[in-house]
Amino acid sequence: MTLTPEITTVLMLGGVFVAVLTGFPFALGIGTMGLFIGSLVFGVPSTLELYYGRIFAQLTNYTMLAVPLFAFMGNMLERSGITEGLFDALYVWLGKLRGGLAVATILIGTILAACVGVIAASVTTLALLALTPMVTRGYDKALATGAVCAGGTLGILIPPSIMLVVYGPAAGVSVGRLFFGAFFPGFLLSALYCIYIIVYCLINKEAGPPVPEEEVKGIPISKKLFMLFVSLLPPLILILAVLGSIFFGIAAPTEAAAVGAFAATVLAIIYRKFSWDILKGVAVDTIRLSGMVYLIIAMATAFVGVFLRAGCGDVVENIIMGAPGGRWGAFLIIMVVAFLLGMFIDWIGIVLLLVPIVTPIAVNLGFDPIWFAMMICVNLQMSFLTPPFAYAIFFVKGSAPPELGIETTDIIRGVIPFVILVIVSLLLCVLFPQIILWLPSRMAGG
């Protein structure tokens, strides 16, 4: 059948949108749509050959081995017990500060992000750990739940992040450089979150009251320092082992992920949380997460192959390149599209559908691939916080103890300021691109 690239573009993107709105599984929706349109345009044999070639190449990509390894590391760390010690230490140090427990939640989320990288694990852990202490001490429910959502989702940006492992092959850029390009934007977001909480609680004193004096009174400074040192040492060792080996060129991300998985298991043993039941649970969760990721990768890769071979990529490029405002106008269109997609589609689908199409366009516009990648990834932080498909909101609502009386409206009100802060961080990275580019330029071999 003769279909123009313009008609094919509308059919393929429209079909994906309809599949998402009807609740059809995303991977099966895009896989079916690509196969159907490809068969109409190229014929069944050519489409099947294209599907096989792209799926085989992507799933046998050595870098993709890091996905189950990092997932295993994150799931094992969730059960290792390090988060309880961290919260106790930060509770003692920050409890007397207005909004201190919410700040502690963001800081723990930042540390977890550098160890776990699995959003479901991070958000659920923070919800179970921090919501009850905050709400029972009079914290505004919106502030408490917003802090949990924002802190928990930092794990998708701060390395080791599964998003960056998937993004690298999709864009044809180094995963190691993406890791180190993501550090400062992630820490910038964490700092903005903490500043907002402190300022908000200074203005609205009832939103985050300090903990009662008797709860933290009488603890000597030496004990506080010891608690902080003991709680921070294990994650710091793990971060150095995984990310230090990548930064100094000792290991690739896949080998570093294996080291991290082993180290996380050792930590669980040290904290006396390891058992065969826990190992079985971690393994099952890892298989489920990895299987979902690989299925979406396979189907999205095949879909994009049909999309590009049919000339649809040129149609999209012409639309973006013809945008008013020159290259920054085109960049704004890409950012808005990524934001809107994040309200309806999982981040994996966005990365695998959008990135292969827009990355060549960004290079043609003169943007650094690492900088552009980080702008997309920071943008996708909002996909976890913006309804209707806001995973962080669902995780918090599902994990919050019923006796706290937390409603979905509380969580939505709580995440709005943090969404605005993500936009602020994007603007700062536009004005000061070295926030992203400085650390990758210092890598070994860089």
GIBEL-V490608 format. One record per backbone hydrogen bond with DSSP energy under -0.5 kcal/mol. NH is the residue of the N-H (numbers start at 1). CO is the residue of the C=O. E is the energy in kcal/mol with one decimal. If there is no record, write none. Layout:
# GIBEL-V490608
nh = [NH & NH]
co = [CO & CO]
e = [E & E]
This chain:
# GIBEL-V490608
nh = [3 & 8 & 9 & 10 & 11 & 12 & 13 & 14 & 15 & 16 & 17 & 18 & 19 & 20 & 21 & 22 & 23 & 24 & 29 & 30 & 31 & 32 & 33 & 34 & 35 & 36 & 37 & 38 & 39 & 40 & 41 & 42 & 43 & 43 & 47 & 48 & 49 & 50 & 51 & 52 & 53 & 54 & 55 & 56 & 57 & 58 & 59 & 60 & 61 & 64 & 65 & 66 & 67 & 68 & 69 & 70 & 71 & 72 & 73 & 74 & 75 & 76 & 77 & 78 & 79 & 79 & 80 & 81 & 85 & 86 & 87 & 88 & 89 & 90 & 91 & 92 & 93 & 94 & 95 & 97 & 99 & 100 & 103 & 104 & 105 & 106 & 107 & 108 & 109 & 110 & 111 & 112 & 113 & 114 & 115 & 116 & 119 & 122 & 123 & 124 & 125 & 126 & 127 & 128 & 129 & 130 & 131 & 131 & 134 & 135 & 136 & 137 & 137 & 138 & 139 & 140 & 144 & 145 & 146 & 147 & 148 & 149 & 150 & 151 & 152 & 153 & 154 & 154 & 155 & 156 & 157 & 158 & 162 & 165 & 166 & 167 & 168 & 169 & 170 & 171 & 172 & 173 & 178 & 179 & 180 & 181 & 182 & 183 & 184 & 185 & 186 & 187 & 188 & 189 & 190 & 191 & 192 & 193 & 194 & 195 & 196 & 197 & 198 & 199 & 200 & 201 & 202 & 203 & 204 & 205 & 207 & 208 & 211 & 215 & 216 & 216 & 217 & 219 & 220 & 224 & 225 & 226 & 227 & 228 & 229 & 230 & 231 & 232 & 233 & 234 & 235 & 236 & 237 & 238 & 239 & 240 & 241 & 242 & 243 & 244 & 244 & 245 & 245 & 246 & 247 & 248 & 249 & 250 & 251 & 256 & 257 & 258 & 259 & 260 & 261 & 262 & 263 & 264 & 265 & 266 & 267 & 268 & 269 & 270 & 271 & 272 & 273 & 274 & 279 & 280 & 281 & 282 & 283 & 284 & 285 & 286 & 287 & 288 & 289 & 290 & 291 & 292 & 293 & 294 & 295 & 296 & 297 & 298 & 299 & 300 & 301 & 302 & 303 & 304 & 305 & 306 & 307 & 308 & 309 & 310 & 311 & 312 & 313 & 315 & 316 & 317 & 318 & 319 & 320 & 321 & 322 & 323 & 326 & 328 & 329 & 330 & 331 & 332 & 333 & 334 & 335 & 336 & 337 & 338 & 339 & 340 & 341 & 342 & 343 & 343 & 344 & 345 & 350 & 351 & 352 & 353 & 354 & 355 & 355 & 356 & 357 & 358 & 359 & 361 & 362 & 363 & 364 & 365 & 366 & 367 & 372 & 373 & 374 & 375 & 376 & 377 & 378 & 379 & 380 & 381 & 382 & 383 & 384 & 384 & 385 & 386 & 387 & 389 & 390 & 391 & 392 & 393 & 394 & 395 & 396 & 397 & 398 & 399 & 400 & 404 & 405 & 410 & 411 & 412 & 413 & 414 & 415 & 416 & 417 & 419 & 420 & 421 & 422 & 423 & 424 & 425 & 426 & 427 & 428 & 429 & 430 & 431 & 432 & 435 & 436 & 437 & 438 & 440 & 441 & 442 & 442 & 443 & 444 & 446]
co = [1 & 4 & 5 & 6 & 7 & 8 & 9 & 10 & 11 & 12 & 13 & 14 & 15 & 16 & 17 & 18 & 20 & 19 & 25 & 26 & 27 & 28 & 29 & 30 & 31 & 32 & 33 & 34 & 35 & 36 & 37 & 38 & 38 & 39 & 43 & 44 & 45 & 46 & 47 & 48 & 49 & 50 & 51 & 52 & 53 & 54 & 55 & 56 & 58 & 61 & 62 & 63 & 64 & 64 & 65 & 66 & 67 & 68 & 69 & 70 & 71 & 72 & 73 & 74 & 75 & 76 & 77 & 77 & 81 & 82 & 83 & 84 & 85 & 86 & 87 & 88 & 89 & 90 & 91 & 94 & 208 & 97 & 99 & 100 & 101 & 102 & 103 & 104 & 105 & 106 & 107 & 108 & 109 & 110 & 112 & 112 & 117 & 118 & 119 & 120 & 121 & 122 & 123 & 124 & 125 & 126 & 126 & 127 & 130 & 131 & 132 & 133 & 134 & 135 & 134 & 207 & 140 & 141 & 142 & 143 & 144 & 145 & 146 & 147 & 148 & 149 & 150 & 151 & 152 & 153 & 154 & 154 & 117 & 161 & 162 & 163 & 164 & 165 & 166 & 167 & 168 & 168 & 174 & 175 & 176 & 177 & 178 & 179 & 180 & 181 & 182 & 183 & 184 & 185 & 186 & 187 & 188 & 189 & 190 & 191 & 192 & 193 & 194 & 195 & 196 & 197 & 198 & 199 & 200 & 203 & 204 & 204 & 95 & 212 & 212 & 213 & 213 & 216 & 218 & 220 & 221 & 222 & 223 & 224 & 225 & 226 & 227 & 228 & 229 & 230 & 231 & 232 & 233 & 234 & 235 & 236 & 237 & 238 & 239 & 239 & 240 & 240 & 241 & 242 & 243 & 244 & 246 & 245 & 245 & 252 & 253 & 254 & 255 & 256 & 257 & 258 & 259 & 260 & 261 & 262 & 263 & 264 & 265 & 266 & 267 & 269 & 268 & 268 & 275 & 276 & 277 & 278 & 279 & 280 & 281 & 282 & 283 & 284 & 285 & 286 & 287 & 288 & 289 & 290 & 291 & 292 & 293 & 294 & 295 & 296 & 297 & 298 & 299 & 300 & 301 & 302 & 303 & 304 & 305 & 306 & 308 & 307 & 307 & 311 & 312 & 313 & 314 & 315 & 316 & 317 & 318 & 320 & 323 & 325 & 325 & 326 & 327 & 328 & 329 & 330 & 331 & 332 & 333 & 334 & 335 & 336 & 337 & 338 & 339 & 340 & 341 & 341 & 346 & 347 & 348 & 349 & 350 & 350 & 351 & 351 & 354 & 354 & 355 & 357 & 358 & 359 & 360 & 361 & 363 & 362 & 368 & 369 & 370 & 371 & 372 & 373 & 374 & 375 & 376 & 378 & 379 & 380 & 380 & 381 & 382 & 382 & 385 & 343 & 388 & 389 & 384 & 384 & 390 & 391 & 392 & 393 & 394 & 395 & 396 & 401 & 402 & 407 & 407 & 408 & 409 & 410 & 411 & 412 & 413 & 415 & 416 & 417 & 418 & 419 & 420 & 421 & 422 & 423 & 424 & 425 & 426 & 427 & 428 & 432 & 433 & 433 & 434 & 436 & 437 & 438 & 439 & 440 & 247 & 443]
e = [-0.8 & -2.7 & -2.4 & -2.0 & -2.6 & -2.7 & -2.4 & -2.3 & -2.2 & -1.9 & -2.1 & -2.3 & -2.3 & -2.3 & -2.3 & -1.9 & -1.2 & -1.8 & -2.6 & -2.5 & -2.1 & -2.4 & -2.3 & -2.5 & -2.0 & -2.6 & -2.6 & -2.3 & -1.9 & -1.6 & -2.2 & -3.2 & -0.9 & -0.6 & -1.9 & -2.7 & -2.3 & -2.2 & -2.7 & -2.7 & -2.4 & -2.3 & -2.6 & -2.6 & -2.1 & -2.1 & -2.7 & -1.5 & -1.2 & -1.4 & -1.7 & -2.0 & -1.3 & -0.5 & -1.2 & -2.9 & -2.2 & -2.6 & -2.3 & -2.6 & -2.5 & -2.6 & -2.4 & -1.9 & -0.8 & -0.7 & -1.2 & -0.5 & -1.0 & -1.9 & -2.5 & -2.1 & -2.2 & -2.6 & -2.4 & -1.7 & -1.8 & -2.8 & -1.7 & -1.6 & -1.9 & -2.7 & -2.3 & -2.6 & -1.8 & -1.9 & -2.5 & -2.7 & -2.3 & -2.1 & -2.3 & -3.1 & -2.1 & -1.3 & -1.6 & -4.0 & -0.5 & -2.3 & -2.9 & -1.9 & -2.3 & -2.4 & -2.5 & -2.4 & -2.0 & -3.1 & -0.7 & -1.1 & -1.9 & -2.9 & -2.4 & -0.6 & -0.6 & -1.6 & -2.3 & -2.8 & -2.6 & -2.6 & -2.4 & -2.3 & -1.8 & -2.5 & -2.7 & -2.7 & -2.3 & -1.7 & -0.5 & -0.8 & -0.9 & -1.5 & -1.6 & -2.6 & -0.9 & -1.5 & -2.2 & -2.6 & -2.2 & -0.8 & -1.3 & -2.2 & -1.6 & -2.0 & -1.9 & -2.5 & -1.7 & -1.9 & -1.4 & -0.6 & -0.5 & -0.6 & -2.1 & -2.7 & -2.8 & -2.3 & -2.2 & -2.5 & -2.6 & -2.5 & -2.2 & -2.6 & -2.4 & -2.2 & -2.4 & -2.7 & -2.9 & -2.3 & -1.6 & -1.9 & -3.3 & -0.8 & -1.9 & -0.5 & -2.4 & -1.6 & -0.6 & -1.1 & -1.3 & -1.0 & -0.7 & -2.0 & -2.6 & -2.0 & -2.7 & -2.3 & -2.6 & -2.7 & -2.0 & -1.9 & -2.0 & -0.7 & -0.5 & -2.1 & -2.5 & -2.3 & -2.8 & -2.5 & -2.5 & -2.5 & -2.4 & -0.9 & -0.8 & -0.6 & -0.5 & -0.9 & -2.8 & -2.2 & -1.3 & -1.9 & -2.0 & -2.6 & -2.1 & -1.6 & -2.0 & -2.4 & -2.4 & -2.1 & -2.8 & -2.6 & -1.5 & -2.1 & -2.4 & -2.1 & -1.9 & -2.6 & -2.6 & -1.4 & -3.0 & -0.9 & -2.6 & -2.4 & -2.5 & -2.9 & -2.5 & -2.5 & -2.5 & -2.4 & -2.3 & -2.4 & -2.5 & -2.8 & -2.8 & -2.1 & -2.5 & -3.0 & -2.2 & -2.2 & -2.7 & -2.7 & -2.4 & -2.9 & -2.4 & -1.9 & -2.5 & -2.7 & -1.8 & -2.0 & -2.6 & -2.8 & -2.3 & -2.0 & -1.6 & -1.9 & -0.6 & -1.2 & -2.4 & -2.6 & -2.5 & -1.9 & -2.6 & -3.2 & -1.4 & -1.6 & -0.7 & -0.8 & -1.0 & -2.0 & -2.4 & -2.2 & -1.8 & -2.0 & -2.3 & -2.5 & -2.5 & -2.5 & -2.3 & -2.7 & -2.7 & -1.7 & -0.6 & -1.1 & -1.9 & -3.0 & -1.8 & -2.8 & -2.5 & -2.1 & -2.9 & -0.8 & -1.2 & -0.5 & -0.6 & -2.7 & -2.5 & -0.5 & -2.7 & -2.2 & -2.2 & -1.6 & -1.4 & -2.5 & -2.9 & -2.3 & -2.2 & -2.0 & -2.0 & -2.4 & -3.0 & -2.1 & -2.1 & -1.4 & -1.7 & -0.8 & -0.5 & -1.1 & -1.4 & -1.5 & -0.6 & -1.5 & -1.0 & -0.8 & -1.1 & -0.8 & -1.7 & -2.7 & -2.4 & -2.4 & -2.4 & -1.6 & -2.2 & -1.9 & -1.7 & -0.5 & -1.5 & -2.4 & -2.4 & -1.8 & -1.9 & -1.2 & -0.6 & -2.1 & -1.9 & -1.7 & -1.6 & -1.7 & -2.0 & -2.3 & -2.0 & -2.1 & -2.2 & -2.0 & -1.6 & -2.3 & -2.6 & -2.1 & -1.6 & -2.0 & -2.0 & -0.6 & -1.4 & -0.5 & -1.6 & -1.2 & -2.3 & -2.4]
